[in-house]
């Protein structure tokens, strides 16, 4: 079963996908957000092309464990995904994934311009890999 991982942001949506056995995540792309229909259309193409049966969305819980405004935005996005695709959508704690992605890219000496283009895809990969690791134990 293929699973799509999403790092949802106000400007970009990072996308990753699992292998068919659900062991590894690989970054696919970053969608530059335009409007709801465009964003859902782009995601829909990936869902269809990869035969996705579940979506894991990074859920921005605060460090103290509470939900904030960012969670409200992600919840609305998740509602749209569930309605549009009719497949299970899982919220997954994304605490510090963007920071971890930034550190990985910095340690690899990736230039700032390129980091901006790939950080969301890497964050989606980390979110999905964390989900896969937890569920494959």
C-alpha positions as a Markdown table, in Angstrom:
| # | Residue | x | y | z |
|---|---|---|---|---|
| 1 | Unk | 0.0 | 0.0 | 0.0 |
| 2 | Unk | 1.4 | 3.4 | -1.0 |
| 3 | Unk | 1.1 | 6.2 | 1.5 |
| 4 | Unk | 1.5 | 9.9 | 0.6 |
| 5 | Unk | 3.2 | 12.2 | 3.1 |
| 6 | Unk | 2.4 | 15.9 | 3.1 |
| 7 | Unk | 4.1 | 18.9 | 4.8 |
| 8 | Unk | 1.4 | 21.6 | 4.5 |
| 9 | Unk | 2.5 | 25.2 | 4.4 |
| 10 | Unk | 1.0 | 28.6 | 3.5 |
| 11 | Unk | 3.1 | 28.9 | 0.4 |
| 12 | Unk | 4.2 | 25.4 | -0.4 |
| 13 | Unk | 3.2 | 21.8 | 0.1 |
| 14 | Unk | 5.9 | 19.2 | 0.4 |
| 15 | Unk | 5.1 | 15.8 | -0.9 |
| 16 | Unk | 6.7 | 12.4 | -0.3 |
| 17 | Unk | 5.5 | 8.8 | -1.1 |
| 18 | Unk | 6.2 | 5.4 | 0.5 |
| 19 | Unk | 7.4 | 2.4 | -1.4 |
| 20 | Unk | 4.8 | -0.3 | -2.0 |
| 21 | Unk | 5.7 | -2.2 | 1.1 |
| 22 | Unk | 5.5 | 0.8 | 3.4 |
| 23 | Unk | 9.1 | 0.7 | 4.6 |
| 24 | Unk | 10.7 | 3.8 | 3.1 |
| 25 | Unk | 9.7 | 7.3 | 2.2 |
| 26 | Unk | 11.0 | 9.3 | -0.7 |
| 27 | Unk | 10.5 | 12.9 | -1.5 |
| 28 | Unk | 8.5 | 13.6 | -4.7 |
| 29 | Unk | 7.9 | 17.2 | -5.2 |
| 30 | Unk | 7.0 | 20.6 | -3.8 |
| 31 | Unk | 3.7 | 22.1 | -4.9 |
| 32 | Unk | 3.6 | 25.9 | -5.0 |
| 33 | Unk | 0.2 | 26.8 | -3.7 |
| 34 | Unk | -2.2 | 28.8 | -5.9 |
| 35 | Unk | -5.7 | 28.0 | -4.9 |
| 36 | Unk | -7.7 | 25.0 | -3.4 |
| 37 | Unk | -8.6 | 23.5 | -6.7 |
| 38 | Unk | -5.1 | 23.7 | -8.1 |
| 39 | Unk | -3.6 | 22.3 | -4.9 |
| 40 | Unk | -6.1 | 19.4 | -4.8 |
| 41 | Unk | -5.6 | 18.8 | -8.5 |
| 42 | Unk | -1.9 | 18.5 | -8.1 |
| 43 | Unk | -2.3 | 16.1 | -5.1 |
| 44 | Unk | -4.9 | 14.2 | -7.0 |
| 45 | Unk | -2.6 | 13.5 | -9.9 |
| 46 | Unk | 0.0 | 12.0 | -7.4 |
| 47 | Unk | -2.7 | 10.0 | -5.6 |
| 48 | Unk | -3.8 | 8.5 | -8.9 |
| 49 | Unk | -0.3 | 8.0 | -10.4 |
| 50 | Unk | 1.0 | 6.2 | -7.3 |
| 51 | Unk | -2.2 | 4.3 | -6.3 |
| 52 | Unk | -2.2 | 6.0 | -2.9 |
| 53 | Unk | -4.4 | 4.4 | -0.3 |
| 54 | Unk | -3.7 | 6.7 | 2.7 |
| 55 | Unk | -2.4 | 10.2 | 3.3 |
| 56 | Unk | -0.3 | 11.3 | 6.3 |
| 57 | Unk | -0.3 | 15.0 | 7.0 |
| 58 | Unk | 2.2 | 16.7 | 9.3 |
| 59 | Unk | 0.3 | 18.2 | 12.2 |
| 60 | Unk | 2.0 | 21.2 | 13.8 |
| 61 | Unk | 1.5 | 20.6 | 17.5 |
| 62 | Unk | 3.3 | 23.1 | 19.7 |
| 63 | Unk | 6.2 | 22.0 | 21.8 |
| 64 | Unk | 4.0 | 22.2 | 24.9 |
| 65 | Unk | 1.6 | 19.7 | 23.3 |
| 66 | Unk | -1.2 | 22.1 | 22.5 |
| 67 | Unk | -2.9 | 23.0 | 19.2 |
| 68 | Unk | -2.7 | 26.5 | 17.8 |
| 69 | Unk | -3.9 | 28.4 | 14.7 |
| 70 | Unk | -1.6 | 26.4 | 12.4 |
| 71 | Unk | -3.5 | 23.2 | 13.5 |
| 72 | Unk | -6.8 | 24.8 | 12.6 |
| 73 | Unk | -5.5 | 25.5 | 9.1 |
| 74 | Unk | -4.2 | 22.0 | 8.7 |
| 75 | Unk | -7.6 | 20.6 | 10.0 |
| 76 | Unk | -9.4 | 22.5 | 7.3 |
| 77 | Unk | -6.9 | 21.2 | 4.7 |
| 78 | Unk | -7.4 | 17.6 | 6.0 |
| 79 | Unk | -11.2 | 18.0 | 5.7 |
| 80 | Unk | -10.8 | 19.0 | 2.1 |
| 81 | Unk | -8.5 | 16.0 | 1.4 |
| 82 | Unk | -10.9 | 13.5 | 3.0 |
| 83 | Unk | -13.9 | 14.9 | 1.1 |
| 84 | Unk | -12.1 | 15.2 | -2.2 |
| 85 | Unk | -10.3 | 11.8 | -2.2 |
| 86 | Unk | -12.3 | 9.6 | 0.1 |
| 87 | Unk | -9.3 | 7.8 | 1.5 |
| 88 | Unk | -8.0 | 7.8 | 5.1 |
| 89 | Unk | -6.0 | 10.9 | 6.2 |
| 90 | Unk | -3.8 | 10.6 | 9.3 |
| 91 | Unk | -2.6 | 13.6 | 11.4 |
| 92 | Unk | 1.1 | 13.0 | 12.4 |
| 93 | Unk | 3.1 | 15.1 | 14.8 |
| 94 | Unk | 5.6 | 17.1 | 12.7 |
| 95 | Unk | 7.3 | 18.8 | 15.7 |
| 96 | Unk | 10.8 | 20.0 | 14.6 |
| 97 | Unk | 10.7 | 18.3 | 11.2 |
| 98 | Unk | 11.3 | 21.5 | 9.3 |
| 99 | Unk | 14.2 | 22.4 | 11.7 |
| 100 | Unk | 15.6 | 18.9 | 11.2 |
| 101 | Unk | 15.3 | 19.2 | 7.4 |
| 102 | Unk | 17.1 | 22.6 | 7.6 |
| 103 | Unk | 19.9 | 21.1 | 9.6 |
| 104 | Unk | 20.3 | 18.2 | 7.2 |
| 105 | Unk | 20.5 | 20.6 | 4.2 |
| 106 | Unk | 22.9 | 22.9 | 6.0 |
| 107 | Unk | 25.2 | 20.0 | 6.9 |
| 108 | Unk | 25.2 | 18.9 | 3.3 |
| 109 | Unk | 26.3 | 22.5 | 2.3 |
| 110 | Unk | 23.2 | 23.1 | 0.2 |
| 111 | Unk | 22.9 | 26.7 | -0.9 |
| 112 | Unk | 20.1 | 28.8 | 0.5 |
| 113 | Unk | 18.3 | 29.2 | -2.9 |
| 114 | Unk | 18.2 | 25.4 | -3.4 |
| 115 | Unk | 17.3 | 24.8 | 0.3 |
| 116 | Unk | 14.1 | 26.9 | -0.1 |
| 117 | Unk | 13.1 | 24.7 | -3.1 |
| 118 | Unk | 13.6 | 21.3 | -1.4 |
| 119 | Unk | 13.1 | 21.8 | 2.3 |
| 120 | Unk | 9.3 | 21.2 | 2.2 |
| 121 | Unk | 9.8 | 18.0 | 0.2 |
| 122 | Unk | 12.4 | 16.8 | 2.7 |
| 123 | Unk | 10.1 | 17.7 | 5.7 |
| 124 | Unk | 7.3 | 15.6 | 4.1 |
| 125 | Unk | 9.8 | 12.8 | 3.7 |
| 126 | Unk | 10.7 | 13.0 | 7.4 |
| 127 | Unk | 7.1 | 13.1 | 8.5 |
| 128 | Unk | 6.2 | 10.1 | 6.4 |
| 129 | Unk | 9.3 | 8.1 | 7.4 |
| 130 | Unk | 8.6 | 8.8 | 11.1 |
| 131 | Unk | 5.0 | 7.5 | 10.5 |
| 132 | Unk | 6.3 | 4.4 | 8.7 |
| 133 | Unk | 8.9 | 3.6 | 11.3 |
| 134 | Unk | 6.4 | 3.8 | 14.1 |
| 135 | Unk | 3.9 | 1.7 | 12.4 |
| 136 | Unk | 6.3 | -1.0 | 11.2 |
| 137 | Unk | 7.6 | -1.8 | 14.7 |
